[in-house]
Amino acid sequence: MRESTRLITAGRRREWVKGKGGSVVNPPVWRASTILFDSVAGLENASSHPDDQLYYGRRGTPTQWALVDALTELHPGAESTVLYPSGVAALSMALLSALEPGDELLMVDSCYEPTRVFCDTVLKAQGINVTYYDPLVGQEIEHLFTPKTRAIFLESPGSLTFEVQDIPGICEVAHRHSITTILDNTWATPLFFSAIERGIDLVVMACTKYITGHSDTMMGSVTAVPGHFDKLKRISGLFGQYVGPDDANSALKGLRTLKVRLKEHEKNALKVAKWLSEQPEVAWVLHPAMSSCPGHEFWNRDFKGSSGLFSFVLEGGNNQDRTVFIDSLEHFGIGFSWGGYESLALPVDPQPIRTAASWQAAGPVVRLHIGLEDPDDLIADLAFGLKRFRASRDQSGF
Ligand SMILES: *Cc1c(COP(=O)(O)O)cnc(C)c1O
């Protein structure tokens, strides 16, 4: 089955949609805490196979199972998927399932900031040593291995700065040393990067972004290969991880249109990024599909597309001039998160959070999410903003 077809059919098992006489298209929303059994024998039978039948609300119902099935089907080679109430819950549980006290983790320096905070607080308190590495280290990462290195966490492209990592290269040396590989694949989704086929053991996604796709649902997922799934599932259950059926239904609806949305985000973002790269007020465009982006050659080799999120560096100016730019935009919302149908602009400051390699730029940084609006309207908006930025910058003496 080809990918577009799989996106439409995944998770729609007959037993989950069939009613008396006919069947519905979408798996129904089953809301449940208590599950009732006809007899004690029925309850005891369910207790011995709690994972593939109704048992207790926290173990899910066909609504969540349909989403689990669908996400797993999009990752050829995976055993299964666990759902979480947010992307941060997903990446935390992936890390906790891969590491024990005394182990060492190699964490990419360009990771999502809450990932770093989790490492520096919870993992540290567990006696897990965290070493940050340069996102562009490639196979040289082998020199950072110690006898205690148990896992490598990758995020590609990097949050805020968009460095693309040599994922297959890193996975190859990791597996030679029996080190677990975990990737935050939120930006590309399985449609634009086949993480498991490239050697990743645990694939994390903030489904809050493109999977649900409408800026109204928080969710995370981890999809794991055989050998890693059982521990992930067990520890997630112990921590009581669960998503509600309405959110699962929202994610399933988003998933059906993921491909058409991503292709449009890609086309619009490329048009805006190319235009920005030609503006004198812009010093540097950090878009993985453009040669100006560090690690672009790995994007070119490994990815099937680019999504709607990228950053750019303003030419000179200070944070106040950047504020003038962002505040003058009409079509860009100002806010966290991304992956919905609408455009967003966010001031970001990568410099102070890096520890493995310093990050420098000629001016303040803006992160854009390009939505499904007409890109020419977005460009006109950005042109006006850049004019305001230039006036502010030149007045303040740059
Ligand atoms: C947003 C995001 C997360 C966290 O997802 P939440 O659902 O907001 O907790 C993790 N990784 C990346 C790359 C993200 O952009």
Ligand as a Chemical Component Dictionary entry (heavy atoms), coordinates in Angstrom:
data_LIG
# 
_chem_comp.id                   LIG 
_chem_comp.type                 NON-POLYMER 
_chem_comp.pdbx_formal_charge   0 
_chem_comp.three_letter_code    LIG 
# 
loop_
_chem_comp_atom.comp_id 
_chem_comp_atom.atom_id 
_chem_comp_atom.alt_atom_id 
_chem_comp_atom.type_symbol 
_chem_comp_atom.charge 
_chem_comp_atom.model_Cartn_x 
_chem_comp_atom.model_Cartn_y 
_chem_comp_atom.model_Cartn_z 
_chem_comp_atom.pdbx_ordinal 
LIG C1 C1 C 0 6.356  21.578 20.745 1  
LIG C2 C2 C 0 7.485  20.620 20.717 2  
LIG C3 C3 C 0 7.608  19.626 21.691 3  
LIG C4 C4 C 0 6.674  19.534 22.862 4  
LIG O1 O1 O 0 5.362  19.292 22.545 5  
LIG P1 P1 P 0 4.168  19.727 23.534 6  
LIG O2 O2 O 0 3.025  18.973 23.010 7  
LIG O3 O3 O 0 4.061  21.200 23.440 8  
LIG O4 O4 O 0 4.569  19.277 24.924 9  
LIG C5 C5 C 0 8.638  18.730 21.582 10 
LIG N1 N1 N 0 9.525  18.806 20.572 11 
LIG C6 C6 C 0 9.448  19.750 19.630 12 
LIG C7 C7 C 0 10.440 19.769 18.532 13 
LIG C8 C8 C 0 8.428  20.690 19.673 14 
LIG O5 O5 O 0 8.370  21.655 18.748 15 
# 
loop_
_chem_comp_bond.comp_id 
_chem_comp_bond.atom_id_1 
_chem_comp_bond.atom_id_2 
_chem_comp_bond.value_order 
_chem_comp_bond.pdbx_ordinal 
LIG C1 C2 SING 1  
LIG C2 C3 SING 2  
LIG C2 C8 DOUB 3  
LIG C3 C4 SING 4  
LIG C3 C5 DOUB 5  
LIG C4 O1 SING 6  
LIG O1 P1 SING 7  
LIG P1 O2 DOUB 8  
LIG P1 O3 SING 9  
LIG P1 O4 SING 10 
LIG C5 N1 SING 11 
LIG N1 C6 DOUB 12 
LIG C6 C7 SING 13 
LIG C6 C8 SING 14 
LIG C8 O5 SING 15 
# 
